[in-house]
């Protein structure tokens, strides 16, 4: 069976695109919303996200823990944030290779921001049968596309709840606009 190489989902959040971008473009904060990520360590100067910024993400699924090395590929405030995952390891990301691309897009919609999170499988050199077998072991029975679909939904819902609750609401929002995305 051919792999699904990319999945995405969106949600509407009652905050300005710049406020959502500010939160999601800080890899050290991702652990607040992601069901697997436990935060990150920025390598080099800690300043706002920029293309070329490198960070190591800490992750956990059940009792399994791993670290990834990532490089920011897009940092357009209020519009787009993206990064490539290009190394993985247990304590240190020593095994290099194309792993995944994560992308967040922000679009103003009637006083809300539509946040779209996309995961793309960059393991193009892996034969489908091998990737599917590995995925089912690593995710307890799912392909990574199926598994990431659930992770993305959870992340977006947690992000929405946190931003709408913590006072990051844009004072210029439109009352009676769309609800959940």
MIMARLO-820153 format. One line per 2 residues: number of its first residue (from 1); for each residue x, y, z of C-alpha. Coordinates in pm, whole numbers, plus 50000, padded with zeros to 5 digits. Each point is the difference from the previous one (the first is absolute). Example, Ala and Ser with C-alpha at 12.3 -4.5 7.8 and 13.67 -1.06 7.14 Angstrom:
// residues 2
1 = 51230 49550 50780 ~ 50137 50344 49934
END
This chain:
// residues 181
1 = 50000 50000 50000 ~ 50146 50340 49904
3 = 50072 50237 50287 ~ 49819 50320 50074
5 = 50292 50242 49994 ~ 49832 50304 50154
7 = 49713 50078 50237 ~ 49867 50328 50134
9 = 49718 50147 50201 ~ 49882 50349 50089
11 = 49827 50177 50285 ~ 49867 50352 50053
13 = 50141 50184 50299 ~ 49870 50334 50124
15 = 50340 50173 50003 ~ 50200 50200 49749
17 = 50227 49808 49759 ~ 50304 50176 50148
19 = 49914 49872 50351 ~ 49962 49640 49881
21 = 50321 50023 49798 ~ 50188 50135 50303
23 = 49902 49694 50206 ~ 50049 49732 49732
25 = 50330 50136 49870 ~ 50165 49939 50338
27 = 50107 49633 49992 ~ 50073 50006 50374
29 = 49625 50049 50064 ~ 49858 49728 49773
31 = 49985 49750 50286 ~ 49710 50201 50146
33 = 49770 49887 49718 ~ 50147 49695 49828
35 = 49911 49652 50126 ~ 50356 49877 49925
37 = 50235 50296 50007 ~ 50149 50098 50336
39 = 50162 50324 49887 ~ 50327 50081 49831
41 = 50345 50142 50044 ~ 50108 50265 49753
43 = 50356 49957 49877 ~ 50185 50327 49966
45 = 49862 50343 50075 ~ 49652 49999 50152
47 = 49807 50266 49811 ~ 49670 50007 49813
49 = 49952 49725 49741 ~ 50196 50048 49682
51 = 50081 49792 49693 ~ 50301 49785 50081
53 = 49933 49986 50376 ~ 50085 49651 50131
55 = 49842 49833 50299 ~ 49981 49661 50164
57 = 49650 49882 50085 ~ 49933 49766 50292
59 = 49721 49749 49941 ~ 49820 49722 50185
61 = 49751 49733 49892 ~ 49905 49763 50281
63 = 50325 49899 50167 ~ 50209 50069 49688
65 = 50195 50329 49987 ~ 50201 50148 49715
67 = 50161 50321 49883 ~ 49984 50157 49655
69 = 50213 50261 49829 ~ 49799 50257 49806
71 = 50072 50302 49782 ~ 49754 50284 49943
73 = 49918 50041 49630 ~ 49733 50274 50022
75 = 49952 50274 50259 ~ 49752 50251 49860
77 = 49838 50176 50299 ~ 49623 49966 50002
79 = 50003 49785 49685 ~ 50213 49685 50010
81 = 50242 49803 50216 ~ 50163 49676 49880
83 = 50290 49772 50083 ~ 50167 49683 49871
85 = 50074 49710 50233 ~ 50331 49861 49873
87 = 50157 49792 50278 ~ 49876 49776 50280
89 = 50142 49814 50297 ~ 49926 49885 50351
91 = 50202 50256 50198 ~ 50159 50191 49713
93 = 49878 50019 49641 ~ 50287 49805 49838
95 = 49818 49816 49719 ~ 49977 50251 49715
97 = 49749 49980 49717 ~ 49687 50156 49857
99 = 49725 49930 50254 ~ 49717 50253 49988
101 = 49890 50356 49931 ~ 49766 50179 50241
103 = 49823 50315 49883 ~ 49762 50247 50162
105 = 49804 50253 49795 ~ 49802 50290 50143
107 = 49712 50171 49820 ~ 49773 50277 50133
109 = 49633 49900 49963 ~ 49722 50226 50133
111 = 50175 50093 50324 ~ 50154 49657 50048
113 = 50318 49834 49883 ~ 49979 49679 49803
115 = 50300 49798 50112 ~ 50092 49714 49767
117 = 50253 49745 50120 ~ 50151 49766 49740
119 = 50230 49701 50041 ~ 50183 49867 49694
121 = 50185 49669 49998 ~ 50345 50065 49854
123 = 50108 49635 50013 ~ 49971 49981 49620
125 = 50286 49753 49964 ~ 49819 49744 50216
127 = 49796 49742 49807 ~ 49631 50021 50095
129 = 49989 49646 50145 ~ 50297 50073 50228
131 = 49868 50339 50114 ~ 49654 49855 50067
133 = 50146 49712 50204 ~ 50225 50233 50201
135 = 49714 50245 50057 ~ 49766 49732 50134
137 = 50262 49891 50255 ~ 50088 50357 50101
139 = 49636 50111 50036 ~ 49844 49675 50126
141 = 49808 49916 49686 ~ 49968 50318 49795
143 = 50181 50159 49709 ~ 50174 50326 50087
145 = 49744 50188 49789 ~ 49711 49859 50208
147 = 50191 50056 50322 ~ 50102 50357 49915
149 = 49644 50088 49902 ~ 49899 49938 50363
151 = 50305 50182 50138 ~ 49927 50303 49784
153 = 49636 50017 50114 ~ 50106 49975 50366
155 = 50267 50269 49957 ~ 49761 50241 49830
157 = 49727 49951 50261 ~ 50245 50051 50288
159 = 50146 50308 49831 ~ 49653 50149 49948
161 = 49900 49939 50362 ~ 50324 50149 50135
163 = 50005 50311 49782 ~ 49633 50084 50038
165 = 50019 49950 50375 ~ 50326 50182 50077
167 = 49893 50345 49883 ~ 50178 49992 49665
169 = 49666 50083 49838 ~ 50026 50271 49742
171 = 49792 50299 50111 ~ 49893 50049 49637
173 = 49824 49666 49966 ~ 49653 49986 49847
175 = 49723 49889 50237 ~ 49787 49715 49873
177 = 50266 49880 49756 ~ 50068 49634 49928
179 = 50061 49761 50289 ~ 50227 49697 49999
181 = 50185 49924 49682
END
